[in-house]
Amino acid sequence: MSNGAKAVLEGGPIDLPSRVVTITPPGTEIKVHFKNGYEHFEATPRIKDTAEGPLRVYQWTYRTAIAE
């Protein structure tokens, strides 16, 4: 079992594999590696009830590509 803080991701690609992610350390932005880039999410004041308990919601803001 992980002791890291977790968050719920909203928005972004519909095929993102996980909507509940571990964040270390908790902050205002999460960057998730996905396919050939990163999806960026920012913290909102909202809390969502999940199977893992109430978690902070992070909303998708933009995507950056990884240079090849």
C-alpha positions in Angstrom: 0.0 0.0 0.0 1.4 3.4 -1.0 1.7 6.2 1.6 1.9 8.9 -1.1 -0.9 11.5 -1.5 -3.3 10.7 -4.3 -5.4 12.9 -6.7 -8.2 12.5 -9.2 -7.5 13.7 -12.7 -10.3 15.3 -14.8 -10.2 16.2 -18.5 -7.4 15.5 -20.9 -7.3 12.4 -23.1 -10.2 10.0 -22.8 -7.8 7.1 -23.0 -5.6 8.1 -20.1 -5.0 4.8 -18.3 -5.6 6.0 -14.7 -7.7 8.8 -13.3 -6.4 8.3 -9.7 -2.7 8.9 -9.4 -0.1 9.2 -6.6 1.5 12.6 -6.3 4.8 13.2 -4.5 5.1 15.8 -3.1 1.6 17.2 -3.3 1.6 20.5 -5.2 -0.4 22.7 -7.5 0.6 20.9 -10.8 0.8 17.3 -11.9 2.7 16.2 -15.0 1.7 12.7 -16.3 3.7 11.0 -19.0 1.4 9.7 -21.7 2.2 8.4 -25.1 4.7 10.9 -26.7 4.3 13.7 -24.2 3.1 15.0 -20.9 -0.4 15.9 -19.8 -0.5 18.8 -17.3 -3.1 19.1 -14.5 -3.6 21.8 -12.0 -5.1 21.6 -8.5 -8.7 22.8 -8.0 -10.4 23.5 -4.7 -12.8 20.5 -5.3 -12.7 17.2 -3.5 -14.2 14.0 -5.1 -15.3 10.9 -3.2 -13.6 7.8 -4.7 -13.1 4.2 -3.8 -9.9 5.3 -2.2 -11.6 8.0 -0.1 -12.0 11.8 -0.7 -9.3 13.1 -3.1 -8.3 16.5 -4.4 -9.4 17.0 -8.1 -6.8 18.2 -10.6 -8.1 19.6 -13.9 -6.3 19.1 -17.2 -4.7 22.3 -18.5 -2.4 21.5 -21.5 -0.2 19.0 -23.2 3.5 19.2 -24.0 5.3 16.9 -26.5 8.6 15.1 -25.9 11.3 16.0 -28.4 12.6 13.1 -30.4 
